[in-house]
Amino acid sequence: MIRWLRWVWLAFLVSVPWWLDNAYYLHVLIMTGIFTTAAMSLNLLLGYTGQLSLGHVAFFGIGAYTSALVSLGFDLQLVGGRTLVVDPRSTWIAFLCGIVVAGFFGWVIGKLSFRVRGAYFVIVTISFAEVTRLVALNWLDLTQGPMALSAIPPFTVSIPGVWEQTFYQKVPNYYIVLAIAVLSYLIIRRLVNSRIGRAMIALRENESLATSVGVDVTRYLVLAAVVAAGVAGAAGGLYAHYVRIVDPDIFLFIYTVTMVIMVITGGKGTLAGPVVGGLIFGILPEILRELAGPEVQWIIYGALMIAIVYFLPQGIVPALGAWWQDRFGAPSAEAELALRRRSSNDESPASRRATE
């Protein structure tokens, strides 16, 4: 049944441009899809390894800047007075470069910071995001600083010498974002349902126990950081080639907060959680804009977020899953037990499977 619901939901998303003849609403959906993809990447760290990264926007920004620079071309002054000249490349090559560079920095940060836990890890990630923002702001020769990188080329598909199509319109960009979001979802789903994913869950549930039976903590946490950073870099590349302008404000802390809200309210540690949270908190501000003034909008937004956290502490998706089991499957007692097992620090079935 759940599998059919996924296919129905995907078919609905594919059909949206056929009946939604409004460029602004499509723009809202495109931006929602981009930040939902970034939220899915954060969920891999927060939901499946239990590591809260409050500097995750750094990987989003690195992907955006790298993709923009490679597609525009740039000159870089090297030590010794030499100059590295990079000619403009295809937007798809630039997009892949953004993913690779973001993933590399995820590996670096993972190696350096996963030796610490708790508040120390949070401080490291916040500091990294602030450093990247300052670099983007002050390295004028490369990033143009506050003047921003502009005229970034949109995605283009071509057959050299035969045919070329540049995607300026909203509809093709919608489908590109949808395709990358679905691909990111499938990659993360494949990872968390594998032996590696079970090891990550074991580390989240009881790190000491997982370590005692031979689970390599640093290895799996760094792998999660690399994949999460790469997916966030992909979201940043989508942002750069869609909006076509990138400035240091892309590293603002509010974007990380937005990702965290999407993950927590949707349901961390679930595949559908960031998708549901992303859709709600990506579209909700636009709905409220039609109904109320700016001050009332933020009051309603904050009140709804508090209500979700208070009444559904595990998130929307786990709550709906428990209701579904109670209504159509397992009794409510078993659903409650599953939720308790999910939130406890005791060893879970997933932990035991990871350690076998």
Secondary structure by P-SEA (a helix, b strand, c coil): caaaaaaaaaaaaaacccccccaaaaaaaaaaaaaaaaaaaaaaacccccccccccaaaaaaaaaaaaaaaacccccccccbbbbbccccaaaaaaaaaaaaaaaaaaaaaccccccaaaaaaaaaaaaaaaaaaaacccccccccccccccccbbbbcccccccccccaaaaaaaaaaaaaaaaaaaaaaaacaaaaaaaaaaacaaaaaaacccaaaaaaaaaaaaaaaaaaaaaaaaaaacccccccccaaaaaaaaaaaaaacccccaaaaaaaaaaaaaaaaaaacccaaaaaaaaaaaaaaaaacccccaaaaaaaaaaaaccccaaaaaaaaaaaacccccaaaaaaac
